[in-house]
Each structure stands twice: as C-alpha cells, then as structure tokens.
Amino acid sequence: MAPSAVHFTADVPSKLATAANAASQEKANIASHTPSQRYLSTRGGEYSLSFEDVVLKGLASDGGLFIPEEIPSLPADWETAWSDLSFADLAHAILSLYISPSEIPSADLKEIIDRSYSTFRAPETTPIVPLDAEKNLYLLELFHGPTWAFKDVALQLLGNLFEYFLVRRNAGKTGKDRHHLTVVGATSGDTGSAAIYGLRGKKDVSVFILHPKGRVSPVQEAQMTTVLDANVHNLAVEGTF
C-alpha cells in the first residue's frame, strides 16, 4: 500500500505568516529605539535586542552580559532638575533613558517602580546617612528592603518587570501557548531570600532556590523556607557549593 500523503492544515501557513509579521514588527519597533535602548552582548554574539528581550533572556547565548549599545547623555539641567526627586522619580527618569516607551509606556514604568519600592521600610528607600558632614562623607544604606539585603534594590523591580512582560505576552493564550519563566538559583543566603521575595506570587514565574543544608543563617533560612506562595520552591542540599 502506498504511504498516505502528508497533509498540512490550513492553519500552518497562517501561523508562519503571523510569526513572520511579528518578527518584522519587532525589527521595526527596535529600529525606533535610541542606541541606549538597544542591547548587545559583551562577547559580540548578539546585538540589537530590546529591553524586554534581555530581561527575559538573562544571559546572552554566547555567555556574555547584556549592556546598552550606548550610554546616553544626561539632560543638560539634570543637576538641578533631578536634585530634589524622590528615589522612585529619579529611578523613573534614569530608566526611561534605557527603556523605550514603545516597550513600557511611561505611566506603566512609573507604576512598576512605585510598586517595587513600596516594600521598603525607609521613606527614602535608600537613605544617605552623614558620617562626617564636614568632610562630605556619607553612607548609602541599601538594607531597607523586605529581606534586609542590598539585592532587594534590584530584585524587587526585576520580579515586577518579569510579570509585566509575561502577562502581556500571554494575553489571550492558554495551555502550552503560554510563556512561563523558571528561575533557578543557588545561594548561601541573601541572594535566595531576595530572589524569593522578588518573585513570590508573580504570574507565570516559578522560582527554585537551592541552599546548603545547615550552612545558612537561621534568619535567612527562615526567610526562604517560610514563604508559602505556590510558585516558590526551596531545596536544601547536603554539602556546599
């Protein structure tokens, strides 16, 4: 018996066309970005990536780190215009230089930043404390986040960026068509706690944190192992790493 012919459904060409159109649109969008809003690998293997691309990708495929194609010039009046801004407003002004409004509209970016740093105990978020005012010597305190680690400054924001991009990508999608991000980390303490508190409860994100059993401080172990959100998974590992 002759083998049956292989038939492609009519939906295949349309899906290919949709993918091609999406890729074409993405190239058009990235072309509108300023050089500081486009990203490349430090090893040269990847370039012209959007902020969303590099946030969700993490490390470049060639093992490099992502950096902007160009460091932007600050506004001419930045010393006066930015001098009295709050932490959140200053973060918005700086991040806007690196994130195109076509990726995150300004109002959305402001809301993400405000929500990220509302978890900090200090009203100034990262207060500057004088050590010797006469010598112009000050200390920047980075321990006012939910886990008391300086890494909260980055990870509280990163978790909300993950969720923002994934919710948008998954709009109207179900099952296997949905994008899901899995974060795996190994920690001696503060990184794991900060990652868990930054990612807990985020839609379409799972986090797995490994820590050496009996070799982290009781406080940090409690921070990691008492978080009951369904997307958080703790693994105690015998030995060290």
C-alpha positions as CSV (number, residue, x, y, z in Angstrom):
1,M,0.0,0.0,0.0
2,A,1.4,3.4,-0.9
3,P,2.0,5.7,2.0
4,S,-0.6,8.2,2.7
5,A,0.1,11.7,1.7
6,V,1.1,14.1,4.5
7,H,-1.4,17.0,4.7
8,F,-0.6,20.2,6.5
9,T,-3.6,22.0,8.0
10,A,-4.5,25.3,6.5
11,D,-3.6,26.9,9.8
12,V,0.2,26.2,9.3
13,P,0.8,28.9,6.7
14,S,-1.2,31.4,8.7
15,K,0.8,30.7,11.8
16,L,4.0,31.1,9.8
17,A,2.8,34.3,8.3
18,T,1.8,35.5,11.8
19,A,5.3,34.7,13.1
20,A,6.9,36.4,10.2
21,N,4.8,39.5,10.7
22,A,5.6,39.5,14.4
23,A,9.3,39.3,13.6
24,S,9.0,42.1,11.1
25,Q,7.1,44.3,13.5
26,E,9.7,43.6,16.2
27,K,12.5,44.7,13.9
28,A,10.6,47.9,13.1
29,N,10.0,48.5,16.8
30,I,13.7,48.1,17.7
31,A,14.7,50.4,14.9
32,S,12.8,53.2,16.7
33,H,14.8,52.7,19.9
34,T,17.6,55.0,20.7
35,P,21.1,53.4,21.0
36,S,20.8,53.3,24.8
37,Q,17.5,51.4,24.5
38,R,19.1,48.6,22.3
39,Y,21.2,46.0,23.9
40,L,24.2,43.8,22.9
41,S,26.3,41.0,24.4
42,T,29.7,41.9,25.8
43,R,31.1,38.9,23.7
44,G,29.6,40.2,20.4
45,G,27.3,37.3,19.6
46,E,24.0,39.1,20.0
47,Y,23.0,42.7,19.3
48,S,20.0,45.0,18.6
49,L,17.9,43.4,21.3
50,S,15.1,45.2,23.2
51,F,14.9,45.7,26.9
52,E,12.2,43.1,27.1
53,D,14.4,40.6,25.3
54,V,17.3,40.9,27.6
55,V,15.2,41.0,30.8
56,L,13.6,37.7,29.9
57,K,16.7,36.1,28.5
58,G,19.1,36.9,31.4
59,L,22.5,35.9,30.0
60,A,23.4,36.1,26.3
61,S,23.6,32.9,24.3
62,D,27.3,33.4,23.8
63,G,27.9,33.6,27.6
64,G,28.2,37.4,27.7
65,L,26.4,40.0,29.6
66,F,23.9,42.4,28.1
67,I,24.8,46.1,28.0
68,P,23.3,49.1,26.2
69,E,24.8,49.9,22.8
70,E,25.5,53.4,24.1
71,I,25.5,55.2,27.4
72,P,23.1,58.1,27.0
73,S,23.9,61.7,27.8
74,L,22.1,63.2,30.7
75,P,19.8,66.1,30.3
76,A,21.6,69.4,30.4
77,D,19.8,70.5,33.5
78,W,20.0,67.2,35.3
79,E,21.9,68.6,38.4
80,T,19.0,70.9,39.2
81,A,16.1,69.1,37.7
82,W,16.9,65.8,39.4
83,S,18.3,67.2,42.7
84,D,15.1,67.0,44.7
85,L,13.5,63.9,43.1
86,S,12.4,61.0,45.3
87,F,14.1,57.7,44.8
88,A,11.2,56.4,42.7
89,D,11.0,59.5,40.5
90,L,14.8,59.5,40.0
91,A,14.7,55.8,39.1
92,H,11.9,56.6,36.5
93,A,14.0,59.4,35.0
94,I,17.1,57.2,34.6
95,L,15.4,54.0,33.5
96,S,13.4,56.0,30.8
97,L,16.8,56.6,29.1
98,Y,17.2,52.8,28.8
99,I,13.7,51.6,28.1
100,S,11.7,52.7,25.1
101,P,8.1,53.9,25.8
102,S,7.1,51.6,23.0
103,E,8.1,48.7,25.3
104,I,6.9,50.1,28.6
105,P,4.8,53.3,28.4
106,S,6.0,56.0,30.9
107,A,2.9,55.7,33.1
108,D,3.3,51.9,33.3
109,L,7.0,52.2,34.1
110,K,6.2,54.7,36.9
111,E,3.6,52.3,38.4
112,I,6.1,49.4,38.3
113,I,8.8,51.4,40.0
114,D,6.4,52.8,42.7
115,R,5.0,49.3,43.5
116,S,8.5,47.8,43.6
117,Y,9.9,50.2,46.2
118,S,6.7,50.5,48.3
119,T,8.0,47.3,50.0
120,F,11.0,49.3,51.5
121,R,10.8,50.4,55.2
122,A,12.6,53.7,54.8
123,P,10.6,56.6,53.2
124,E,13.7,57.5,51.2
125,T,14.1,53.8,50.0
126,T,17.9,54.0,50.2
127,P,18.7,56.8,52.6
128,I,22.0,58.6,52.7
129,V,23.3,59.0,56.2
130,P,26.0,61.5,57.1
131,L,29.2,60.0,58.6
132,D,31.2,63.3,58.6
133,A,29.3,66.2,57.0
134,E,32.3,68.5,57.3
135,K,34.4,66.0,55.2
136,N,31.4,65.4,52.9
137,L,31.4,61.7,53.9
138,Y,28.1,59.9,53.7
139,L,26.9,56.3,53.8
140,L,24.2,54.9,51.4
141,E,22.0,52.4,53.2
142,L,20.8,49.6,51.0
143,F,19.3,47.3,53.6
144,H,15.8,48.6,54.0
145,G,14.1,46.1,51.6
146,P,12.0,43.2,52.7
147,T,14.9,40.8,53.3
148,W,17.4,43.4,54.6
149,A,19.8,42.6,51.7
150,F,21.1,45.1,49.2
151,K,19.9,42.8,46.4
152,D,16.3,43.8,47.2
153,V,17.0,47.0,45.3
154,A,17.3,45.1,42.1
155,L,15.1,42.1,42.6
156,Q,12.0,43.9,43.8
157,L,12.0,45.7,40.5
158,L,13.0,42.7,38.4
159,G,10.2,40.5,39.6
160,N,7.6,43.1,38.6
161,L,9.3,43.5,35.2
162,F,9.1,39.7,34.6
163,E,5.4,39.7,35.5
164,Y,4.6,42.8,33.3
165,F,6.2,41.3,30.2
166,L,4.8,37.8,30.7
167,V,1.3,38.9,31.4
168,R,1.4,41.0,28.2
169,R,2.9,38.1,26.1
170,N,0.3,35.7,27.5
171,A,-2.8,37.8,26.9
172,G,-5.4,35.5,25.3
173,K,-3.2,32.5,25.4
174,T,-3.9,29.2,27.1
175,G,-2.1,25.9,27.8
176,K,1.2,25.3,26.1
177,D,1.0,28.5,24.1
178,R,1.6,30.5,27.3
179,H,5.1,31.7,28.1
180,H,6.5,30.6,31.5
181,L,9.7,31.7,33.2
182,T,11.6,29.4,35.6
183,V,14.3,30.9,37.7
184,V,16.9,28.5,39.4
185,G,19.3,29.8,41.9
186,A,21.9,28.5,44.3
187,T,22.5,30.6,47.4
188,S,24.5,30.9,50.6
189,G,21.7,33.1,52.0
190,D,20.9,36.6,50.9
191,T,20.6,36.0,47.1
192,G,18.0,33.3,47.7
193,S,15.9,35.3,50.1
194,A,15.9,38.4,47.9
195,A,15.1,36.3,44.8
196,I,12.2,34.6,46.5
197,Y,10.7,37.9,47.9
198,G,11.1,39.5,44.5
199,L,9.4,36.6,42.6
200,R,6.8,35.3,45.1
201,G,3.3,35.3,43.7
202,K,4.3,36.6,40.3
203,K,2.2,35.3,37.4
204,D,3.8,32.8,35.0
205,V,7.0,32.7,37.1
206,S,8.4,29.8,39.1
207,V,11.5,30.1,41.3
208,F,13.6,27.2,42.6
209,I,16.3,28.1,45.2
210,L,19.0,25.6,46.4
211,H,20.8,26.3,49.7
212,P,23.4,24.2,51.6
213,K,21.6,22.5,54.4
214,G,22.6,23.8,57.8
215,R,25.1,26.3,56.3
216,V,23.0,29.4,56.1
217,S,22.0,31.7,58.9
218,P,18.8,30.8,60.8
219,V,17.2,34.1,59.8
220,Q,18.0,33.7,56.1
221,E,16.8,30.0,56.2
222,A,13.5,31.2,57.7
223,Q,13.1,33.9,55.1
224,M,13.4,31.3,52.4
225,T,11.5,28.4,53.8
226,T,8.5,30.2,55.3
227,V,7.3,31.7,52.1
228,L,4.2,29.7,51.1
229,D,3.5,31.1,47.7
230,A,2.8,28.3,45.2
231,N,5.4,29.4,42.7
232,V,8.3,29.3,45.3
233,H,10.3,26.0,45.8
234,N,13.1,25.6,48.3
235,L,15.7,22.8,48.1
236,A,18.1,22.0,50.9
237,V,21.3,20.4,49.5
238,E,23.7,18.3,51.5
239,G,27.2,19.7,51.2
240,T,28.5,23.1,49.8
241,F,28.7,24.9,46.5
